[in-house]
Amino acid sequence: MLIGISVVYYKYSFNVTEIAIFEFIAHLEILINLAPSPKKIYLVDDDRIVCHSHTIILQKYGYDVEVFNSAEKFLEKHPKPEDGILVLDQNMTGMTGLQLQQKLIDEGVDIPIVFITAMYKAVKEAATKNGALGVFEKPFDPKELVDLLQNS
């Protein structure tokens, strides 16, 4: 007797019989590994309201957001981040955004960086010269940030 099972996972559909169950499991494991995982965003800003609002928006678009209220706190947890995108403010207590960018460059860390700052003119040239993906002036349309992140 054959038992038929219909399974839908992500955008894929399978018909499985008792005989093909092991083959199905192998396909399912491959699909789990191929399914897109959320892109990691490290948000570094000492303004709690900015962090809260940006986190809500980024999560709405499927990003996994980890928030830090200072560059030092970020470095404590991720001294040499290997994945994700760093979204940071320039003017923070302690280490500034540009100082964090330079420290990561000096350490050989290659992570995409986006600045969100009220000090646009002072930051744009130095940040982009050091490889920043973009610089946004506060206040800005968060959709512009999402568009940049989706294209990076």
C-alpha positions as CSV (number, residue, x, y, z in Angstrom):
1,M,0.0,0.0,0.0
2,L,1.4,3.4,-1.0
3,I,0.5,6.5,1.1
4,G,0.5,9.8,-0.8
5,I,1.5,13.0,0.9
6,S,1.5,16.4,-0.7
7,V,3.9,18.9,0.8
8,V,4.4,22.6,0.1
9,Y,7.6,24.2,1.4
10,Y,8.6,27.8,0.5
11,K,7.7,28.0,-3.2
12,Y,8.1,24.3,-3.9
13,S,5.6,21.5,-3.9
14,F,6.2,17.7,-3.6
15,N,4.1,14.6,-3.9
16,V,5.6,12.0,-1.7
17,T,5.0,8.2,-1.4
18,E,6.1,5.8,1.2
19,I,8.8,4.6,-1.2
20,A,10.2,8.1,-1.8
21,I,10.2,9.3,1.7
22,F,13.9,9.3,2.1
23,E,14.4,11.1,-1.2
24,F,11.8,13.7,0.0
25,I,13.7,14.3,3.2
26,A,16.9,14.8,1.2
27,H,15.1,17.4,-1.0
28,L,13.6,19.1,2.0
29,E,17.0,19.4,3.6
30,I,18.4,21.0,0.4
31,L,15.5,23.4,0.3
32,I,15.9,24.5,3.9
33,N,19.5,25.4,3.1
34,L,18.4,27.3,-0.1
35,A,15.6,29.3,1.5
36,P,16.6,32.9,1.8
37,S,17.6,33.8,5.4
38,P,17.0,37.3,6.7
39,K,19.8,39.7,6.2
40,K,21.4,40.8,9.4
41,I,21.4,44.5,10.2
42,Y,23.5,46.0,13.0
43,L,21.9,49.3,14.0
44,V,24.2,51.5,16.1
45,D,22.6,54.8,17.4
46,D,22.3,56.3,20.8
47,D,18.8,57.6,20.1
48,R,16.3,55.1,21.4
49,I,13.4,56.5,19.4
50,V,15.4,56.3,16.1
51,C,16.5,52.7,17.0
52,H,12.9,51.7,17.8
53,S,11.4,53.2,14.7
54,H,14.1,51.9,12.3
55,T,13.9,48.4,13.8
56,I,10.2,48.2,13.2
57,I,10.5,49.3,9.6
58,L,13.5,47.0,8.8
59,Q,11.8,44.0,10.5
60,K,8.7,44.7,8.4
61,Y,10.9,44.2,5.3
62,G,12.3,40.9,6.7
63,Y,15.6,42.1,8.2
64,D,17.0,40.6,11.4
65,V,18.0,43.8,13.4
66,E,20.3,43.9,16.3
67,V,20.5,47.3,18.1
68,F,23.4,48.8,20.0
69,N,23.3,52.2,21.7
70,S,27.1,52.8,21.2
71,A,29.9,51.8,18.9
72,E,31.7,50.4,22.0
73,K,28.8,48.1,22.8
74,F,28.7,46.9,19.2
75,L,32.4,46.1,19.2
76,E,32.1,44.3,22.5
77,K,29.7,41.8,21.0
78,H,31.0,41.8,17.4
79,P,34.7,42.8,17.4
80,K,35.1,41.5,13.8
81,P,31.7,41.1,12.2
82,E,31.8,38.8,9.2
83,D,28.3,39.2,7.9
84,G,25.4,41.7,7.8
85,I,25.2,45.4,7.2
86,L,26.2,48.1,9.7
87,V,23.8,51.1,9.9
88,L,25.1,53.7,12.2
89,D,24.9,57.3,13.4
90,Q,27.8,59.6,13.4
91,N,27.3,61.7,16.5
92,M,27.2,59.3,19.5
93,T,28.6,59.4,23.0
94,G,32.0,57.9,23.0
95,M,33.3,56.6,19.6
96,T,31.7,58.3,16.6
97,G,30.4,56.5,13.5
98,L,33.4,57.6,11.4
99,Q,35.8,56.4,14.2
100,L,34.0,53.0,14.2
101,Q,34.3,52.8,10.4
102,Q,38.0,53.6,10.6
103,K,38.6,51.1,13.4
104,L,36.9,48.3,11.3
105,I,39.0,49.2,8.3
106,D,42.2,49.2,10.4
107,E,41.2,45.7,11.7
108,G,40.7,44.4,8.2
109,V,36.9,44.0,8.6
110,D,35.0,44.3,5.4
111,I,31.4,45.0,6.3
112,P,29.0,47.3,4.3
113,I,28.3,50.5,6.2
114,V,25.4,53.0,5.9
115,F,25.4,56.2,7.9
116,I,22.3,58.0,9.2
117,T,23.2,61.3,10.6
118,A,22.2,64.9,11.2
119,M,25.7,65.9,10.2
120,Y,25.3,65.0,6.6
121,K,27.8,67.4,5.0
122,A,30.5,66.7,7.5
123,V,30.1,62.9,7.2
124,K,29.3,62.2,3.5
125,E,32.8,62.8,2.0
126,A,34.8,60.9,4.6
127,A,32.3,58.1,4.9
128,T,32.0,57.5,1.1
129,K,35.8,57.9,0.7
130,N,36.2,55.0,3.2
131,G,33.7,52.8,1.3
132,A,30.3,53.5,2.9
133,L,27.3,52.3,0.9
134,G,25.4,55.4,1.6
135,V,24.8,58.4,3.9
136,F,21.4,59.6,4.8
137,E,20.6,62.9,6.5
138,K,18.2,62.8,9.4
139,P,15.3,63.0,9.1
140,F,14.9,60.8,6.0
141,D,12.5,58.5,4.3
142,P,13.2,55.0,5.7
143,K,12.0,53.5,2.4
144,E,15.2,55.0,0.8
145,L,17.3,53.0,3.4
146,V,15.3,49.8,2.6
147,D,15.8,50.3,-1.1
148,L,19.6,50.8,-0.6
149,L,19.8,47.7,1.6
150,Q,17.8,45.5,-0.8
151,N,20.1,46.5,-3.7
152,S,23.4,45.8,-1.7
